[in-house]
Each structure stands twice: as structure tokens, then as C-alpha cells.
Amino acid sequence: MNNFNKNIFIILIFIAGIWSFISGQFIVSTVLFAAAAIYSNIVMRVSVKS
């Protein structure tokens, strides 16, 4: 998976988190925001090491 696809995946998770926050599903939005943050950090660490 190249960096563009990884960035799109992170953006989609973040937008889903915003959408679930707006619709009142706070636990789901928290999980999605955490997943986006963790995955983003993993992607950045791999790109820095390369």
C-alpha cells in the first residue's frame, strides 16, 4: 500500500469519526479517532525509518 492509499484510509476513518460524533455515537467516534491517530503514527514511523 503506497502513501497515498494510506493517507486516504486515515482521512476516511477520521471523517467517519466526525460523522459518528455528529450523530451522537460518542463511543464509536472515540474508537475511530483513536484508530486514525494510532494508524497515522504507525505510518509516520515506517516512513521515517525508510
VOLUMSE-655150 format. One record per residue: residue number from 1; x, y, z of N, C-alpha, C in turn. Coordinates in nm, 2 decimals, decimal comma. Layout:
// residues N
<rec seq="NUM" n_east="X" n_north="Y" n_up="Z" ca_east="X" ca_north="Y" ca_up="Z" c_east="X" c_north="Y" c_up="Z"/>
...
***
This chain:
// residues 50
<rec seq="1" n_east="0,09" n_north="-0,12" n_up="0,00" ca_east="0,00" ca_north="0,00" ca_up="0,00" c_east="0,09" c_north="0,12" c_up="0,00"/>
<rec seq="2" n_east="0,07" n_north="0,21" n_up="-0,10" ca_east="0,15" ca_north="0,33" ca_up="-0,10" c_east="0,10" c_north="0,44" c_up="-0,01"/>
<rec seq="3" n_east="0,18" n_north="0,55" n_up="0,00" ca_east="0,14" ca_north="0,65" ca_up="0,10" c_east="0,01" c_north="0,72" c_up="0,07"/>
<rec seq="4" n_east="-0,02" n_north="0,73" n_up="-0,06" ca_east="-0,15" ca_north="0,80" ca_up="-0,10" c_east="-0,27" c_north="0,72" c_up="-0,05"/>
<rec seq="5" n_east="-0,26" n_north="0,58" n_up="-0,06" ca_east="-0,37" ca_north="0,50" ca_up="-0,02" c_east="-0,38" c_north="0,50" c_up="0,14"/>
<rec seq="6" n_east="-0,26" n_north="0,50" n_up="0,20" ca_east="-0,26" ca_north="0,51" ca_up="0,35" c_east="-0,32" c_north="0,64" c_up="0,40"/>
<rec seq="7" n_east="-0,29" n_north="0,75" n_up="0,33" ca_east="-0,35" ca_north="0,88" ca_up="0,37" c_east="-0,50" c_north="0,88" c_up="0,35"/>
<rec seq="8" n_east="-0,54" n_north="0,83" n_up="0,24" ca_east="-0,69" ca_north="0,82" ca_up="0,21" c_east="-0,76" c_north="0,74" c_up="0,32"/>
<rec seq="9" n_east="-0,70" n_north="0,63" n_up="0,36" ca_east="-0,76" ca_north="0,54" ca_up="0,46" c_east="-0,77" c_north="0,62" c_up="0,59"/>
<rec seq="10" n_east="-0,67" n_north="0,69" n_up="0,63" ca_east="-0,67" ca_north="0,77" ca_up="0,75" c_east="-0,78" c_north="0,88" c_up="0,75"/>
<rec seq="11" n_east="-0,79" n_north="0,95" n_up="0,63" ca_east="-0,89" ca_north="1,05" ca_up="0,61" c_east="-1,03" c_north="0,99" c_up="0,62"/>
<rec seq="12" n_east="-1,05" n_north="0,88" n_up="0,56" ca_east="-1,18" ca_north="0,81" ca_up="0,57" c_east="-1,22" c_north="0,77" c_up="0,71"/>
<rec seq="13" n_east="-1,12" n_north="0,72" n_up="0,79" ca_east="-1,15" ca_north="0,69" ca_up="0,93" c_east="-1,18" c_north="0,82" c_up="1,01"/>
<rec seq="14" n_east="-1,11" n_north="0,92" n_up="0,98" ca_east="-1,13" ca_north="1,05" ca_up="1,05" c_east="-1,27" c_north="1,11" c_up="1,02"/>
<rec seq="15" n_east="-1,31" n_north="1,10" n_up="0,89" ca_east="-1,44" ca_north="1,15" ca_up="0,85" c_east="-1,55" c_north="1,07" c_up="0,91"/>
<rec seq="16" n_east="-1,53" n_north="0,94" n_up="0,92" ca_east="-1,63" ca_north="0,85" ca_up="0,98" c_east="-1,64" c_north="0,88" c_up="1,13"/>
<rec seq="17" n_east="-1,53" n_north="0,92" n_up="1,19" ca_east="-1,53" ca_north="0,96" ca_up="1,33" c_east="-1,61" c_north="1,09" c_up="1,35"/>
<rec seq="18" n_east="-1,59" n_north="1,18" n_up="1,26" ca_east="-1,66" ca_north="1,31" ca_up="1,27" c_east="-1,81" c_north="1,28" c_up="1,25"/>
<rec seq="19" n_east="-1,85" n_north="1,20" n_up="1,15" ca_east="-1,99" ca_north="1,17" ca_up="1,13" c_east="-2,05" c_north="1,10" c_up="1,25"/>
<rec seq="20" n_east="-1,99" n_north="1,01" n_up="1,31" ca_east="-2,05" ca_north="0,94" ca_up="1,42" c_east="-2,05" c_north="1,03" c_up="1,54"/>
<rec seq="21" n_east="-1,96" n_north="1,13" n_up="1,56" ca_east="-1,97" ca_north="1,23" ca_up="1,66" c_east="-2,09" c_north="1,32" c_up="1,65"/>
<rec seq="22" n_east="-2,11" n_north="1,36" n_up="1,52" ca_east="-2,23" ca_north="1,45" ca_up="1,50" c_east="-2,36" c_north="1,37" c_up="1,52"/>
<rec seq="23" n_east="-2,36" n_north="1,24" n_up="1,49" ca_east="-2,49" ca_north="1,17" ca_up="1,50" c_east="-2,51" c_north="1,12" c_up="1,65"/>
<rec seq="24" n_east="-2,41" n_north="1,15" n_up="1,74" ca_east="-2,43" ca_north="1,11" ca_up="1,88" c_east="-2,37" c_north="0,98" c_up="1,92"/>
<rec seq="25" n_east="-2,30" n_north="0,92" n_up="1,84" ca_east="-2,24" ca_north="0,79" ca_up="1,88" c_east="-2,10" c_north="0,82" c_up="1,93"/>
<rec seq="26" n_east="-2,09" n_north="0,86" n_up="2,05" ca_east="-1,96" ca_north="0,91" ca_up="2,11" c_east="-1,86" c_north="0,80" c_up="2,13"/>
<rec seq="27" n_east="-1,90" n_north="0,68" n_up="2,17" ca_east="-1,81" ca_north="0,57" ca_up="2,19" c_east="-1,75" c_north="0,53" c_up="2,05"/>
<rec seq="28" n_east="-1,83" n_north="0,52" n_up="1,95" ca_east="-1,78" ca_north="0,48" ca_up="1,82" c_east="-1,69" c_north="0,59" c_up="1,76"/>
<rec seq="29" n_east="-1,72" n_north="0,71" n_up="1,78" ca_east="-1,64" ca_north="0,82" ca_up="1,73" c_east="-1,50" c_north="0,82" c_up="1,80"/>
<rec seq="30" n_east="-1,50" n_north="0,79" n_up="1,93" ca_east="-1,38" ca_north="0,79" ca_up="2,01" c_east="-1,29" c_north="0,67" c_up="1,96"/>
<rec seq="31" n_east="-1,35" n_north="0,56" n_up="1,93" ca_east="-1,27" ca_north="0,45" ca_up="1,88" c_east="-1,21" c_north="0,48" c_up="1,74"/>
<rec seq="32" n_east="-1,29" n_north="0,55" n_up="1,65" ca_east="-1,25" ca_north="0,58" ca_up="1,52" c_east="-1,14" c_north="0,69" c_up="1,52"/>
<rec seq="33" n_east="-1,15" n_north="0,79" n_up="1,61" ca_east="-1,04" ca_north="0,89" ca_up="1,63" c_east="-0,92" c_north="0,82" c_up="1,68"/>
<rec seq="34" n_east="-0,93" n_north="0,73" n_up="1,77" ca_east="-0,81" ca_north="0,66" ca_up="1,82" c_east="-0,74" c_north="0,58" c_up="1,72"/>
<rec seq="35" n_east="-0,83" n_north="0,51" n_up="1,64" ca_east="-0,77" ca_north="0,43" ca_up="1,53" c_east="-0,70" c_north="0,51" c_up="1,43"/>
<rec seq="36" n_east="-0,76" n_north="0,63" n_up="1,39" ca_east="-0,69" ca_north="0,71" ca_up="1,30" c_east="-0,56" c_north="0,77" c_up="1,35"/>
<rec seq="37" n_east="-0,55" n_north="0,80" n_up="1,48" ca_east="-0,43" ca_north="0,85" ca_up="1,54" c_east="-0,32" c_north="0,75" c_up="1,55"/>
<rec seq="38" n_east="-0,36" n_north="0,63" n_up="1,59" ca_east="-0,26" ca_north="0,52" ca_up="1,60" c_east="-0,21" c_north="0,48" c_up="1,47"/>
<rec seq="39" n_east="-0,30" n_north="0,46" n_up="1,37" ca_east="-0,26" ca_north="0,42" ca_up="1,24" c_east="-0,17" c_north="0,53" c_up="1,17"/>
<rec seq="40" n_east="-0,21" n_north="0,65" n_up="1,19" ca_east="-0,12" ca_north="0,76" ca_up="1,14" c_east="0,02" c_north="0,76" c_up="1,20"/>
<rec seq="41" n_east="0,03" n_north="0,74" n_up="1,33" ca_east="0,16" ca_north="0,73" ca_up="1,39" c_east="0,24" c_north="0,61" c_up="1,34"/>
<rec seq="42" n_east="0,17" n_north="0,50" n_up="1,32" ca_east="0,24" ca_north="0,38" ca_up="1,26" c_east="0,30" c_north="0,41" c_up="1,12"/>
<rec seq="43" n_east="0,21" n_north="0,48" n_up="1,04" ca_east="0,25" ca_north="0,51" ca_up="0,90" c_east="0,37" c_north="0,61" c_up="0,91"/>
<rec seq="44" n_east="0,37" n_north="0,71" n_up="0,99" ca_east="0,48" ca_north="0,80" ca_up="1,00" c_east="0,61" c_north="0,74" c_up="1,05"/>
<rec seq="45" n_east="0,60" n_north="0,65" n_up="1,14" ca_east="0,72" ca_north="0,58" ca_up="1,19" c_east="0,79" c_north="0,50" c_up="1,08"/>
<rec seq="46" n_east="0,70" n_north="0,43" n_up="1,00" ca_east="0,76" ca_north="0,35" ca_up="0,90" c_east="0,82" c_north="0,43" c_up="0,79"/>
<rec seq="47" n_east="0,76" n_north="0,55" n_up="0,76" ca_east="0,81" ca_north="0,64" ca_up="0,65" c_east="0,94" c_north="0,71" c_up="0,70"/>
<rec seq="48" n_east="0,95" n_north="0,73" n_up="0,83" ca_east="1,07" ca_north="0,80" ca_up="0,89" c_east="1,19" c_north="0,70" c_up="0,89"/>
<rec seq="49" n_east="1,16" n_north="0,57" n_up="0,92" ca_east="1,27" ca_north="0,47" ca_up="0,92" c_east="1,32" c_north="0,43" c_up="0,78"/>
<rec seq="50" n_east="1,23" n_north="0,45" n_up="0,68" ca_east="1,27" ca_north="0,42" ca_up="0,54" c_east="1,37" c_north="0,52" c_up="0,48"/>
***
